[in-house]
Amino acid sequence: MYLVKVYVTYKESILDPKGEAVNDALHRLGYTNVQSVELGKYFELKLAAGSRPVEAQVDEMCDRLLANVNMETYRYEITELEAL
């Protein structure tokens, strides 16, 4: 079994209005040292071992559903879980 942590964020060329709103709010609260804020999505997937490599499956899931590949980029971490 594998635990996959997927992080999805906007590409650098895409404006992040929610991140800008949070950044502005933090400045209004006195946290003026905050330079920028990026919002994103986080997913945790537990996958059973299968016939296909885990990396190939996760890439396919991200490309097809978890990330909008036109606007977003993703990265992931895979950890093999010990059997109980």
Short mmCIF file of the C-alpha atoms (twelve columns), coordinates in Angstrom:
data_MODEL
# 
_entry.id   MODEL 
# 
loop_
_atom_site.group_PDB 
_atom_site.id 
_atom_site.type_symbol 
_atom_site.label_atom_id 
_atom_site.label_alt_id 
_atom_site.label_comp_id 
_atom_site.label_asym_id 
_atom_site.label_seq_id 
_atom_site.Cartn_x 
_atom_site.Cartn_y 
_atom_site.Cartn_z 
_atom_site.pdbx_PDB_model_num 
ATOM 1  C CA . MET A 1  0.000  0.000  0.000   1 
ATOM 2  C CA . TYR A 2  1.193  3.496  -0.803  1 
ATOM 3  C CA . LEU A 3  0.381  6.925  0.596   1 
ATOM 4  C CA . VAL A 4  0.566  9.625  -2.061  1 
ATOM 5  C CA . LYS A 5  0.502  13.318 -1.137  1 
ATOM 6  C CA . VAL A 6  -0.393 15.493 -4.139  1 
ATOM 7  C CA . TYR A 7  0.147  19.276 -4.159  1 
ATOM 8  C CA . VAL A 8  -1.536 21.318 -6.904  1 
ATOM 9  C CA . THR A 9  -0.784 25.018 -7.457  1 
ATOM 10 C CA . TYR A 10 -1.259 27.578 -10.191 1 
ATOM 11 C CA . LYS A 11 1.467  27.876 -12.809 1 
ATOM 12 C CA . GLU A 12 3.679  30.947 -12.386 1 
ATOM 13 C CA . SER A 13 2.054  32.664 -15.376 1 
ATOM 14 C CA . ILE A 14 -1.470 32.387 -13.872 1 
ATOM 15 C CA . LEU A 15 -2.873 35.089 -11.569 1 
ATOM 16 C CA . ASP A 16 -3.979 33.771 -8.161  1 
ATOM 17 C CA . PRO A 17 -6.729 36.184 -7.005  1 
ATOM 18 C CA . LYS A 18 -7.477 34.218 -3.811  1 
ATOM 19 C CA . GLY A 19 -3.811 34.243 -2.886  1 
ATOM 20 C CA . GLU A 20 -3.694 38.003 -3.481  1 
ATOM 21 C CA . ALA A 21 -6.777 38.494 -1.285  1 
ATOM 22 C CA . VAL A 22 -5.190 36.505 1.559   1 
ATOM 23 C CA . ASN A 23 -1.926 38.425 1.122   1 
ATOM 24 C CA . ASP A 24 -3.808 41.749 1.345   1 
ATOM 25 C CA . ALA A 25 -5.729 40.576 4.422   1 
ATOM 26 C CA . LEU A 26 -2.511 39.533 6.166   1 
ATOM 27 C CA . HIS A 27 -1.031 42.959 5.447   1 
ATOM 28 C CA . ARG A 28 -4.112 44.634 6.938   1 
ATOM 29 C CA . LEU A 29 -3.642 42.488 10.057  1 
ATOM 30 C CA . GLY A 30 -0.122 43.814 10.424  1 
ATOM 31 C CA . TYR A 31 1.858  40.984 8.823   1 
ATOM 32 C CA . THR A 32 3.560  43.310 6.372   1 
ATOM 33 C CA . ASN A 33 6.588  41.042 5.974   1 
ATOM 34 C CA . VAL A 34 4.514  38.533 3.959   1 
ATOM 35 C CA . GLN A 35 5.749  38.823 0.389   1 
ATOM 36 C CA . SER A 36 3.207  36.593 -1.379  1 
ATOM 37 C CA . VAL A 37 0.631  33.867 -0.788  1 
ATOM 38 C CA . GLU A 38 -0.181 30.975 -3.103  1 
ATOM 39 C CA . LEU A 39 -3.289 28.914 -2.591  1 
ATOM 40 C CA . GLY A 40 -3.560 25.410 -3.905  1 
ATOM 41 C CA . LYS A 41 -5.108 22.015 -3.431  1 
ATOM 42 C CA . TYR A 42 -3.837 19.089 -1.384  1 
ATOM 43 C CA . PHE A 43 -4.870 15.458 -1.798  1 
ATOM 44 C CA . GLU A 44 -3.933 12.301 0.091   1 
ATOM 45 C CA . LEU A 45 -4.422 9.069  -1.798  1 
ATOM 46 C CA . LYS A 46 -3.963 5.543  -0.483  1 
ATOM 47 C CA . LEU A 47 -3.246 3.139  -3.307  1 
ATOM 48 C CA . ALA A 48 -2.923 -0.609 -3.265  1 
ATOM 49 C CA . ALA A 49 -0.055 -2.051 -5.235  1 
ATOM 50 C CA . GLY A 50 -1.129 -2.920 -8.760  1 
ATOM 51 C CA . SER A 51 0.253  -4.040 -12.063 1 
ATOM 52 C CA . ARG A 52 1.101  -0.472 -13.169 1 
ATOM 53 C CA . PRO A 53 3.733  1.695  -11.486 1 
ATOM 54 C CA . VAL A 54 2.296  4.030  -8.838  1 
ATOM 55 C CA . GLU A 55 3.935  7.059  -10.495 1 
ATOM 56 C CA . ALA A 56 2.165  6.363  -13.795 1 
ATOM 57 C CA . GLN A 57 -1.191 6.031  -12.044 1 
ATOM 58 C CA . VAL A 58 -0.754 9.245  -10.057 1 
ATOM 59 C CA . ASP A 59 0.351  11.201 -13.136 1 
ATOM 60 C CA . GLU A 60 -2.738 9.970  -14.976 1 
ATOM 61 C CA . MET A 61 -5.057 10.879 -12.071 1 
ATOM 62 C CA . CYS A 62 -3.574 14.368 -11.848 1 
ATOM 63 C CA . ASP A 63 -3.737 14.942 -15.601 1 
ATOM 64 C CA . ARG A 64 -7.300 13.684 -15.902 1 
ATOM 65 C CA . LEU A 65 -8.957 15.001 -12.738 1 
ATOM 66 C CA . LEU A 66 -6.957 16.436 -9.834  1 
ATOM 67 C CA . ALA A 67 -5.237 19.296 -11.692 1 
ATOM 68 C CA . ASN A 68 -6.255 21.552 -14.553 1 
ATOM 69 C CA . VAL A 69 -3.044 21.078 -16.531 1 
ATOM 70 C CA . ASN A 70 -3.693 24.235 -18.565 1 
ATOM 71 C CA . MET A 71 -3.522 26.422 -15.447 1 
ATOM 72 C CA . GLU A 72 -2.032 24.297 -12.685 1 
ATOM 73 C CA . THR A 73 1.044  22.283 -11.951 1 
ATOM 74 C CA . TYR A 74 1.393  19.418 -9.515  1 
ATOM 75 C CA . ARG A 75 3.967  17.491 -7.578  1 
ATOM 76 C CA . TYR A 76 3.630  14.499 -5.326  1 
ATOM 77 C CA . GLU A 77 5.377  12.437 -2.676  1 
ATOM 78 C CA . ILE A 78 4.991  8.662  -2.473  1 
ATOM 79 C CA . THR A 79 5.531  6.745  0.747   1 
ATOM 80 C CA . GLU A 80 5.283  2.988  0.979   1 
ATOM 81 C CA . LEU A 81 3.158  2.038  3.983   1 
ATOM 82 C CA . GLU A 82 4.068  -0.929 6.116   1 
ATOM 83 C CA . ALA A 83 1.665  -3.849 6.145   1 
ATOM 84 C CA . LEU A 84 -0.206 -4.252 9.414   1 
# 
